[in-house]
């Protein structure tokens, strides 16, 4: 009885090894697809623009108003441009704070 158990164990271990490998490969494919989707949505990977047929995902009452051409330019949509804008704003705030601190210490 123990002999039969010993003979069955190596084949079942080999089978579990293959099943584990296949499971890891499936998990890797899922992670790769999700990473590609995220990179496209951030605009870091080519073809990141959303299709025009997708439409707005905002309900009608909460949809943004139409842009008026006479108003200020809309915020940049590219991630790098947004980051540069945030950097400029932080630098201005830091300079302003530095000036206020200098004025208070005088």
N, C-alpha and C positions, 0 to 999 in steps of 0.2 A: 504494500500500500504506500509506503513512504517512497519507494522507488518510482512509482508512477507520478507522484507529486513532484519529485526532483526533475523528471524528464519534461514535464509540462511547463515548469517555471521558466527555462531559458527562452522558449518560443513566445511565451506571453510577455516576457520582458522585452524581447525584440519588437513585438507588436506595439507595446506601449511606447517604445522609443520612436517608432515611425509615426504613431498617432500624435505624440508630443511635437515632433518636428513639423507635421502637417498643421497642427494647431498654431504653432509659432509662426509659420509662414502666412497663415490666414490672418493672424493678428497683425503682422507686419504690413500686409496689403491694406488692411483697414486703416492703420495709422498713417500710411503713405497717402491714401486718398483723402483723409481728413486734413492732413498737413497741406496738401496741394490746394484744397478748398480754402483753407484759412489764408494761405499765401496769396491766392488770387483775390480774396476779398480785401486784403490789405494793399493790393496793388503792387506787390513785390514780385509777382510772377506774371508773365505775359498773359494777355487776354483777360485782364481783371475787370474790364468794364461790364456792367450789367446790361443785359439786353433790353432794348426799348419795349419789347413786347411783354416784359415782366410786369410793367405798370407799378403804381405806387402800392406799398403795403400798408399805408396809413389809412384808417377809415376816413370817410368823406368829411366829417366835422372837424377832424384833427389834422387834415391835410394842410401843408404849408400854403400860404398865399402866393399868388403869382409875383414874380420878381419885377420890380419897376426899374427900367433902364436909367432913370434919372437919379436913383438912389446910389449909395456907395456900392462898390463892386462886391459881389458875394465872396464869402470866404473861399480860399483855394481848396480844391478837392483832392489834390494829390497828397499822399501822406508826408512826403518830404517837405513840401511847401507848408503844410500845416505845422510840422515840427519846427521849421525855421521861424514861422510866425510866433509860435509859442516861445521860442528862444528869444526872439526880439522883445516880446512883451516882458518876459522875465528879466531881461537885461535892463529894460527901461525902469521896471519896478525896483530893481536892485540899486540902480543909479539914483532914483528918486529917494529911496530909503537912506542911502548913503548921504545925500545932501541934507535930508532932514536931521539926521544924527549929527552931522557937522554943524548945522545951525544951532542945535540945542546945546552942544558942548561949548559954544563960544560965549 
